[in-house]
Amino acid sequence: MEKIRLFSKNISYESLFVIFVLGGYVVASGLAIPLGVENSRLFAVPYRVIIFLMSLYFIFLGLKAKRFFNLSTISTILFWLFYLAKDYHSLTQDYYNPEIRTSLDESYVRIIVIALVPSLAMMNLNVKKINLIVAGKLLFLIYALMLFLNIVYGVFHIHGGKLWHIFSIYYISYGHLGTSLVLMSAYFLAFTSPVNKYVYFLGLFLGLFIIIEGFARSPFLALVVVALYYLTVLKKKRYFYYFISALLLIGMYIYVSEKYGFNRLIFVERTYKWIFEGDTSLRTPLLEKGWNLFLNNPVLGGRVLFEDGMYPHNIFIELLMATGIIGLILYMLKFLPLLKSWAYFFHKEKDTGQILFFALFLQYFILVCTSYSLYSTPEFLHLSGIIIALSLYFNYEKTKSNDRGGNPPGDHTPVARTHGAG
């Protein structure tokens, strides 16, 4: 049986897998604190194990359908095997502070269970069976519900004037949950014709509140970048003018409120220091240290992390530092199909949900350029897999269409379009 019925819709197991991978951790990370469980890994570890086992199943299906052997898959396997070897060499040969050794020893499991296997499963999914619109709507419901419950919990648990959260995640990741909700809400409002628009407006405002309340800066930066992407796809000049005007007003408010001392928001204070004072939260020394380590070992790279377990906070610098030019090339090879199919992600008329998932991918690309280590942002790795799977399919359909006499690739869309549903 390939499909089950959910909310009167046929939804494939491939769609459910995408939803579970991208939305499951939002639920798993929001259980421990409300339930009074001290160790959040009680929920996180079983979730990751389930994802790992499901991934093995979908990898098997990819092998069976002969989708598995492509450049993206092979380069991904080669890169992570290379990184595992570098990781082992670095942890056994380089000095690390004794207090972080135990956590570093878990890196092998994290690389295989969280990074490698789910990524391979994602990029080898049969995208013809994935309804991206329905998957996006269910993800919206998951994010909206969990973030709403988070606010309700916070209202009843205020300490020191701050809302406590239900999520056992870092504040930057918390802010990106809000950005994801804003992006999903904006997508359904701008690119579809929803029956219940007010639901998405509520999601929009809830997500914006989470970004501000979370006070991290990369969620706001990601929102600005993806908003520009949306506007580029929509091709409506007046929206650009509205957006630029809104950014200028926000910038003026941040400057005036902080400069003249009537600001009470941590988000505004940190954004002011970032924009007007060049504060990077000590990231510049980390970037410089990573770059210098790369220069000492440009071909194969040097140590995988700094002595204290920190990292450059930029995916490109970390790739060069830890794996050199060889590793950077191996890692980036998987994105070659995207270079060939990029136009599909900018074509509103042919959109079947890929614009939404590219927006989410782009958001987490901004995150890995500003924070976290190479394998500690599974959202980016998993969304990369989906975008690569879609790119491979679009390229295949284009080639097949040309072989049939030049029919437009849009005649062979991979997923059902159900924009009218609310």
N, C-alpha and C positions, 0 to 999 in steps of 0.2 A: 504494500500500500504506500503510495508516494505522497498522498495528501491527507490532511485531516481538516475538519471544519471548525472554524473559529470565528465567532461573531458573524455567522452566516456567510463567511468567505472561505473559499478553498485556499489553504495556505500550505505550501510544501515544507518538507523537513529542512530543505536548504534555507528557506526563509526563516524558519524557527531557529535554526543554528545561528544565522546572522543576528537575529534579535537577542538570543541568549548570550552570544559572545559580547555584543556591544551594550546590552542592557542589564545582563545578569549581575555584573559586579556592582552596579549602582544599587541593586537590592541587597546583595551580599554584604557590602560595606556599610549598609545602613541598618543592620540588625543588632550588632553586638551592644552598642551603647544603650538603645532603648530597652533591651532585654536584660541589662545589667551584667553582661558577660565581659569579663576583663580582657580576655584574649580574643581579639577580633579574627585571628587566624582560624578559629573554630569554624567560621563560616567561609572565609576566603580560600582556605586550602581545599576543602571539598569542591568548591565551585571551580577552582583551577583544574582539579583532577577530572571533573566531569567534562570540562572543555577539552582537556587533553584526550580523553577517551573518545569523545565525539569527533574530534579532529582526526584521529586514526581511522575512524569509519569513513569519513569523507575523503581522506587521502586514498583509502582503498578503492572507493568509487572512482576517483580520478585516475588511478592506475588502471582500473578495469576498463574505463572508457578511453584510455590512451590520451588523456589530457595532461598527464603529469610531466611528461618529458618535453619541456620547453626551456628556453633560455632563462626565464625568470625563476623557475623552480630550481634549475641546476645551479644558477649563480647564488641563490639564497642558501642552498645546502652547502655549497663550497665556502661561502663567506662564514657561516656560523660554525662550520667545522674548523676553519682557520682561526676564528675568534676563540673557540674553545681551547685550541692548542695554545694560542697566545695567552689566554686567561690562566691556564694551568702553569705555563712557563713563568708568567709574571708572579703568580701567587706563591710559587715555590722558590723563585730566584730573587725577586725584589723584596725590599723591606716594606712591611706594613705595620702600623701601630697594633700592638697586641690586642687591644680592646675591641677591634673591629674584625679580627680574623674569623670569628665564628660566622658572622653575617656574610663575609666574603666567600666562605667555603660553600655557601648555598647558591652561588652564582651559576654553577654547572646545572643544577636542577632548574633554576629560573630560565636559563637560556634555552634548554630543551623543551620544558613543559609550557612555558609562557610565550617564549619568542619564536622558536623554530617551528615546532609541530603545528600550532594553530595558524601560523602564517602560511605554511604550505597548504593546509586545508582550505583556507580562505581563497587563495589564488588559484585553486583547482576546483572550485565549486562549479556546478553546472548552472550558469547564470540564467539559462532559459527557464529554470524552475523557480527563480527568485522574483517575487513581486516586490520591487523596491519601494513602491508607494505604500503598500500595506505594511511592510516592515518598518518604514519610517513613521507611520502613524502609531504603530504599537510601541515603538521606541519613544515617541513623543509622550504617550500615555504613561509609560514607565517613569520617564524623567520627571514629568509634571507631577505625578502622584508622589514620588519619593521626595522631591524638593518641597512640595506643599506640606507633607508630613514633617519634614525637617523644620520648616518655619513654625508649624504648630508646636512641635516639641520645644523649639527655642523660646517661644513665647512663655511657656510654662517653666523654662529653666534659664533664667537670665542671671548671669553672675558678672559682677563688675560692670554692669551696663552693656554687656555683650550677650548675644544669643548663643547658646550652646547648640552644637550640631549633632545629628545622628550618625554622620558618616565618619568612619575610621580611616580617613585619608588626609593627605597633606593639603594645606590651604590653597595651594596653586591648583591642584586637581579639583578641589571643591569649586573654585571659580570657573573652571572649564566645564563643569556640569551645567552651570548657568549659561555659559556661552553656547553649549550644545542645544539647550532648550530654546534659546533665542533664535539660533540658526534654523532649527526645525520649525519653529513657529513662523518665522519670516518666510521660509520656503513655501509652506502650505498657504500662506496668505498671498504671496506674490506670484507663485507659479501654478497654483491649482485654484479650483473654484469650490472651496469648502462650504458646506451647508451651515455649519455652526462656527462662523468666523470668530465670535466672541471667545470661544475656547482657546483659539490660537493667540488672540490678543492677551488673554490672561496669562498664557504661557510665556508670551513675549515679556510682559512686565515682571513676572515671577523670575525669569532668567536674568533680567537686568538687575533686579534686586539682589540676587545671589552674587552676581559679579561685583557689585558695589560693596555688599556686606562682607564678601570674602576678602576684599582689599588687595588681591594679587593683580599685577599689571599685565601679565601675558594674556589672560582671558580677554581683557579689553583690547589689547593689540590685535589678537586673533579675530575678534569681532569686527574691528575696523577693516582688516585685510579681506576677510570673507565678504563683508558688506560690499566692498569694491568689486569683488568677483561677481556677486549677485547683480550689481548694477551694470557691470559689463555685459552680462548675459541678457539682461532685460532691455538694454539699448534704449533707455529713455533718458534724455539729457536732463529733463527737469528734476528727475530723481537724484542725479549727480549734484545739481545745484542745492537741493534740499539737504543732501547728506553733508556736503562741504560746509554749508551754513550751520548745520547742527554741530559739526566738529568744532567750528570756530567759536560758537557760543559756549560749548562745553569747555574749550580751552580757556576762554575768557573767564568763565566762572571759576575754574580751577585756580587760575592765576590770582584773580581778585580776592577770592575767599581765603586763600592761603596767605597771600601777601599782606592782607589787612586784618588777619587774625580772627575772622568769624567762622572759619571752617571747623567742623566737628567730626569729619569723616576721615578715617585712616586711609581709605582709598584715594581721596583727593590729595591728602598730604603726600603719599608715596608717589602718586602720579605727577604732582607738582615737582617733586625732587628729581624725578626721572626726566621730565620734559624740559624743565627750566634750569636745573642745576646739574644735569648729566649724571645723576646717581644711578649706578647699575647694581647696587647691592653686592659689591665686592666681586662682581663677575669678571671685570677686566683683568685682574691679576690671574684668575683661573684660566682665562682664554690665553693669556700670554704664556703661562707656564705650560699649558698643553701644546701650544705652537712651538715652543722651544724644545720640548721633548720630541716632537715630530722632526724638527730640523736635525736633531742628533741621530735619528733613525728614520730617514725619509722613505725608504723602500718598504720595510716590513713593520715599521712602528716600534715603539718602546713599551713601557709598562702600560697596563690597561686602566689603572686608576692612580691617583696620587697616594701618598703615604697614609693619609688620614681617611682614605676611602672616597674622597671627593673626585670630581670630574669637571671637565671644562664648561659644562652647561651649554654646549653647542654640538649638534650631531656631527657636523663636518670636521670640526677641530678634534673631537673625540675619535672619530674614525681615523683621521690622519695620525693622531698621537698613538693610538693603540694598535692600529693595523697598517699604517703607512699608506703609500699610494696604491699598493696591491689591494689592500682591504677596501679602500674607498672605491676602486673600480669594481671589485666584486660586488660590493653592496649596491652600487648604483645601476649595475647591469639589469637588475630586475625591473627597473622603471623604463626600459627601452620601449616596451609596448605602449606606454602612456605617451611617449613622445610622438608615436605614430598615430595615436587616436585622440589627441588632445582636443580636436575640434568638436568631438561628440559631447564633451563636457561644457561646451560653450554654445550649444545649439538648443535654444528653448523649444523650438517646434518639434524636435526629436527626443525631447526629454521623457524618460520613463522612470525617473527617480534618481538617475545617475548624478544630476546636478546637486541634489541634497547630499549624497554620500561623498561626492568630491568636496563639497563645502566642509563636511565634518573632517575629512582627510586633511584638507588645507588648514583647518583650525589646529589640529594636532601636529602638523608640520611646523607651524609657528611655535608651538610649545617645545618641540624637541630642538628648535634652533635657539631657545632661550633658557632651557632648564632640563633637568633630569639626565640620567645616563642612558646608554645605548639600548638597554633591554628593560628599562624600568617604566616605559610608556607603552604598555601593550595596546592601548587604543590606536596609537599611530601604526604599530606593526600590523594590527588586524585590519584597519581601514586601508592600509597600503595593499594588503592582500585582496580586498574586495575591488579596489580600483584597478589593480593589475588584472584580475579575472575579467572584469568588464572590458578592459582595454584589449586583452587577448581575444575576447569574443567579437568585439567591434572590428578588429583587424581581420579576423577570420571571415566575418560576414562581408566585409568590403572586398576581400580577395575573391570570395565565392560569387559575389554579385558581379564583379568585373569579368570573371570567367563565364558567367551566364550571358554576358552581352552588355554590361554596363548599367544594370538596374541600380538605382540609388540605394545605398546601404540602409537608409532609413526604412525601406520596405521590409526589413527583416529584423525588427526590434526584438531584443532578448527577453523583455518582461512585459507583463500586461499593464496597460495604462488605465488607472481607475481614479482619475483626478476628481471626478464629480462627487465622490463619497465624502461625507463629512466626518 
